[in-house]
Amino acid sequence: MPSPVQLQHSLIDYWQSVCPSELPTLWPGRQADPQSWQQWCELRVDSWTQPIQRLGRSHIACVITLRLFVRQTAFSPEATLPSLHSRLEQLQTVVTQAWHEQTIPIVADLPTDHASIIGYLRVADLTSRSIETSAPTLLGREFLITARTS
C-alpha cells in the first residue's frame, strides 16, 4: 500500500514531466517566491482515504487540487486582461489534457531511474472552477482531481 509521501512524490514527478517549462509549480514543502512570476500553479493532495477492503483488494482514493494563476506584473505591463484570460485558457487546456483519465505510476522511492512502481493512480474525475482573487490583474482557476489506486 503506498504511503501519502510516495503518492505525493509520484504526482509531483508526473506533473513535472507533462507541465510546460514556463509554468513553475509550488507544492507542500517547496520554498519559492512567486511575487515576480507571471504564471504558476500550486499542487497538493487534499484528502486521502482507504475504503473498506473487499475481496482481498484495498484501494486508496484521493482528491488533488491544482490551482493555476496568471497575472500582470511590473515586468509585463503589456499583459492586458483579455491577454491574461487567453493565457489562462491555454493553461487550462494543458491541465485538462495532462490529467483527463490518466493512469499515473506510484513509485516506492523518490523518482529515480531505478524507482520501482508499486501501484497506479487512475484519475476518475476532473472538475474546475474560477478562483476569485484580490486583484483584477490576477486570474485563477482551480481543478479538483479525484483518483483512486488500482
N, C-alpha and C positions, 0 to 999 in steps of 0.2 A: 504494500500500500504506500503510495507516495506521500511525502510529508508536505506541509504548506511551503516550506523553503524550496523543496525540489520543484513544486508546481510553479511557484513564483519565478524561480530562475529559468525554468523551461519556457514560460510565457514571455519573459523579457528577451530571452535568446531568440525565440520565434519572431517577436515583433521587430527586433533589431535586424533580422535577416530580410524582412519584407518592407520595412519602413524606409521612405526616401531619406537620403543622407542629409538633406536640408531641413529635416524635421527632428530636432533634438527631443529626447524623451526623458521625463522625470519619473522615477518610481521610488517606492519607500526605501530609504537608505542612501539614495543617490543625492549628493550635495551639488547644487548648481544654482546660479542666479539668473533667472530668465528676464531680468529687467531690460536688457538690450535686445532680446530676441524678437523677431518679427512674427515668428510662429513656433509653436511647440506643442507637445502633448504630454499628458500625465497618465500613467498606467498603474492600476492597483487591483488586488484581489480583495473584494469586499466581504464575501462570505464563503464559507467552506463547510459543507455538511456531508455526513456519511449516512445515507439512508439505511434502513433495516436490511441486513444481509439476507438474501434469499437464494436457495439452491446452491449454496457454496460460493456465490459470487457477491462481492461487495463493490459498490460504486461510490464515487465521490462526486458531488455536484458543487459547482461554484458559480459565483457571479463576479464578473470582471468589469471594472469601469475604466473606460478610456475617454479622456477629455481632450479635445482639440481647441487651440486658441490661435487667433491671428490678430495682429494689432498694428496700428500706425505707430512708428517710433520717430525719434528725432533724426534717425538715420534714413528714414523712409517717408519724408513729408509728402511725397507724390502718391502715397497709398491712400486713395480715396475710399469712402465707404462702399461704393459699388465694386471696386477692385478687391477690397477685403472680403466682401460676400463671395465674389468669384473664386478667390483663393481658398476660402473655407469650403466651398462646394467641391473644388478639386481634391482637397484633402479628405472630405467625406467619401468621395469615390474610392480613394486609396484604402481607407479604413474598411469600407464595405467589401471591397474585393479581397482584402487581406484576411478578413475574419469570417466571411459568409461560408457556412457549412464546412469549415476546415477541420482537419484532424491534426492535432499538434502532439509531437512526441514528448513524453516526460522522461527526463534523464535522471539517473541516480545521483550524479555528482554535478559540480559546476560544469557548464558546457565546455567540452574539450573534444579533441579528435577521437579520444578513446572513451568517451562517456557512454555508458550502457543505457539503452532505452528500457524503462521499467513499466511503461504503460502509455496510453494515449488519452488525450483530452479531445472530445468531439464537441464542436460548437453547435448548440441546438437552436439558439435564438439570438438575434441581433436587433436591438431597437435603439432609436436615437431621439434626442430632443435638443432644442436650443437651450443655451445657458444664458441667463441674464447676468450681465456684468456691470460694474460700476462706471465704466467709461464708454462713451459712444464709439470710440475708435478701438475697442477691444471686443471681438466677437468670439463666441464659444459654442461648441457642440459637444454633447455628452452621448456616449454609446454605452449601453448596458449589454453585456455579452454573457449569456448563460451557457454553461457547458457541463459535461459530466465525463468521468473516465469510462473507458471501455476495456 
